[in-house]
Amino acid sequence: MVQKEDVLKILSQIEDPDLHKDIVSLGFIKELVIDGSSVSFSIELTTAGCPLKNMFKSEAEKLVLSLSGVDKVHVVMTARQNRVSNSSDSLKNVKHVIAVASAKGGVGKSTVSATLAAEFAAKGFKVGLLDTDLFGPSLPTLFNIHESRIQQKNDMLIPMEINGIKVMSFGFLLGDSPAIMRGPMVSGYIQQLLTTVDWGELDYLFIDMPPGTGDVQLTISQTIKLDGAVMVTTRSSLSLVDVAKGILMFEKVQIPILGVVENMAYFICDNCDKEHFIFGEKRSDLSDRFGIETIAHIPIDSDRAKPFDKYKSNKVNSDLVNALIRQVGKASAIAVSAPEVKLMPDRVSFTWDGEDSFDIDNHTLRDSCKCALCVDEYSGEKTLKSDDIPKDIHALDATPLGNYAVSIQWSDGHTSSIYPYKTIKSIDRLAVV
């Protein structure tokens, strides 16, 4: 009769492409039972709805059936309950809370928020969407809602339900009137939206954040716990400068960045079917700039201007959601591994556990910055001139950003340098004396 060790050994051939380890060492295999020639077990994935689950199941069945003495295999796919712990009654039954943000306005963040909510709902998830832009709420327009039907029960606001999505916006309460208020009032209204809306049971709640890094963002991060944030941007240098600010803001309040969505990346010509890139030719993902994975390149398309009350799925949106689900799973499974960073008069030293130090001289490291102020985003050409870097350049401060990058502030006043760890390891390092 086949032994448990035999089953686990053959299942260890299956590798999770996101976590880069086999599913046995990751602890995915649960409840393994062998009854004569019959083998049954469950595979517990990092998050529900993982697009890899069918691949894992079929591969596991095929491998175990190949073992001598096995005639039948039963595999059950499950998922870990990585529930966000929010004390608020309104969020106690919400499994995942994800912010959709852009430090700059006008990049399509609200449309991406609505797209995520609509596509998740189309895939069968229970979804909520909260608009926290008090001064320019977009969801009433995006969902073609001209008259609010918000109800209240037991001092809780009941969100509107549109195509299976629970939607709440300050615009429903405000109507067409402008929001004229200062900081304390803004924080008060945001806390009300976060704690007095009866969301019920949800798999995902998406929070459409206003642009910027001010009162609203800080109030949200201090009031509730988030699984992470999705940054939306275009390839415009103006947008990318603000993306860096947004990343630093979320990291300071300990909210992980799940990925970047590059919106309005290109359009397809009717006559030639060629992809035309608005901000220059297609180049490498923004992961080279920020160390964060780009989970979607969304084109300019007239269909994206249609109201979401009549939403229809498409491949771009489906791929976006699948990528985000995988990123949520990775964030819950991968422990943060930041290097120790030491600032010296002539160099910066990076040391990861179990690895040798990477010592890089200050001038070389400053010269390697790829931010939007140092590289022309349209042409991809370097604009920072090496000769303009002060001879005595040195780092004033360094902040590790999760498990993907480090931010460095320089003595020449440059504060937007973000160095992905893979970039640091590719720079010629000094010999350690």
HUTA-V352172 format. One record per pair of residues at least 6 apart in sequence whose C-alpha atoms are under 7 Angstrom apart, sorted by sequence separation. I is the first residue (numbers start at 1). J is the second residue. If there is no record, write none. Layout:
i = <I;I>
j = <J;J>
This chain:
i = <15;16;23;33;34;65;86;121;131;140;151;152;160;161;233;250;268;269;287;342;343;351;375;376;400;401;409;15;16;33;65;102;120;151;159;160;233;268;287;342;350;351;375;376;399;400;408;14;15;32;33;65;101;131;150;159;160;267;268;286;341;342;349;350;374;375;398;399;409;13;14;32;100;150;159;266;267;285;341;349;350;374;375;398;399;408;12;31;117;150;233;266;267;340;341;349;374;398;407;408;12;30;31;84;117;149;266;339;340;348;349;397;398;407;12;29;30;61;83;84;117;265;266;339;340;347;348;397;406;407;11;29;30;83;100;265;339;347;348;395;396;405;406;29;30;338;347;348;395;396;405;406;28;29;346;347;395;396;405;8;28;346;394;395;404;405;28;394;404;57;393;367;393;148;296;295;190;229;228;229;230;110;187;228;229;230;231;232;233;234;295;187;226;228;229;230;231;232;233;234;295;139;228;230;231;232;233;234;363;48;140;232;234;362;37;38;47;137;140;183;187;221;260;265;267;362;37;38;39;40;41;42;43;44;45;46;47;137;213;259;260;261;265;266;267;37;38;39;40;41;42;43;44;45;46;137;259;260;261;262;263;264;265;266;267;1;37;38;39;40;41;42;43;44;45;259;260;261;262;263;264;265;1;42;44;134;213;259;261;262;263;264;128;129;130;131;132;127;128;129;130;131;132;159;127;128;129;130;131;157;158;156;157;158;156;157;156;121;236;121;135;235;134;371;371;118;117;346;369;11;345;11;343;10;10;7;132;338;338;338;336;337;2;336;1;258;360;361;258;359;360;358;359;128;127;132;126;127;128;129;130;131;132;133;126;127;128;129;130;131;132;133;125;126;127;128;129;130;131;132;289;289;117;113;113;110;280;279;280;90;90;100;105;88;90;93;94;95;96;97;98;99;100;101;104;90;91;93;94;95;96;97;98;99;100;101;103;104;90;93;94;95;96;97;98;99;100;102;103;94;99;101;102;103;94;292;291;291;290;109;107;107;107;98;101;290;97;98;99;100;101;102;290;291;97;98;99;100;101;102;290;96;98;99;100;101;102;241;240;288;104;237;86;104;86;103;85;103;237;84;102;236;103;235;84;103;102;163;256;162;251;108;107;144;143;142;143;144;142;143;244;118;119;119;119;120;119;116;51;50;50;47;46;46;46;19;18>
j = <21;22;29;39;40;71;92;127;137;146;157;158;166;167;239;256;274;275;293;348;349;357;381;382;406;407;415;22;23;40;72;109;127;158;166;167;240;275;294;349;357;358;382;383;406;407;415;22;23;40;41;73;109;139;158;167;168;275;276;294;349;350;357;358;382;383;406;407;417;22;23;41;109;159;168;275;276;294;350;358;359;383;384;407;408;417;22;41;127;160;243;276;277;350;351;359;384;408;417;418;23;41;42;95;128;160;277;350;351;359;360;408;409;418;24;41;42;73;95;96;129;277;278;351;352;359;360;409;418;419;24;42;43;96;113;278;352;360;361;408;409;418;419;43;44;352;361;362;409;410;419;420;43;44;361;362;410;411;420;24;44;362;410;411;420;421;45;411;421;75;411;386;412;172;320;320;216;255;255;256;257;138;215;256;257;258;259;260;261;262;323;216;255;257;258;259;260;261;262;263;324;169;258;260;261;262;263;264;393;79;171;263;265;393;69;70;79;169;172;215;219;253;292;297;299;394;70;71;72;73;74;75;76;77;78;79;80;170;246;292;293;294;298;299;300;71;72;73;74;75;76;77;78;79;80;171;293;294;295;296;297;298;299;300;301;36;72;73;74;75;76;77;78;79;80;294;295;296;297;298;299;300;37;78;80;170;249;295;297;298;299;300;165;166;167;168;169;165;166;167;168;169;170;197;166;167;168;169;170;196;197;196;197;198;197;198;198;164;279;165;179;279;179;416;417;165;165;394;417;60;394;63;395;63;64;64;190;400;402;403;402;403;69;403;69;327;429;430;328;429;430;429;430;202;202;207;202;203;204;205;206;207;208;209;203;204;205;206;207;208;209;210;203;204;205;206;207;208;209;210;370;371;206;206;208;208;378;378;379;195;196;206;211;195;197;200;201;202;203;204;205;206;207;208;211;198;199;201;202;203;204;205;206;207;208;209;211;212;199;202;203;204;205;206;207;208;209;211;212;204;209;211;212;213;205;404;404;405;405;232;232;233;234;226;229;418;226;227;228;229;230;231;419;420;227;228;229;230;231;232;420;227;229;230;231;232;233;372;372;420;239;372;224;242;225;242;225;243;377;225;243;377;245;377;227;246;246;309;402;309;401;263;263;307;307;307;308;309;308;309;416;311;313;317;318;321;321;321;322;325;326;329;329;332;333;330;330>
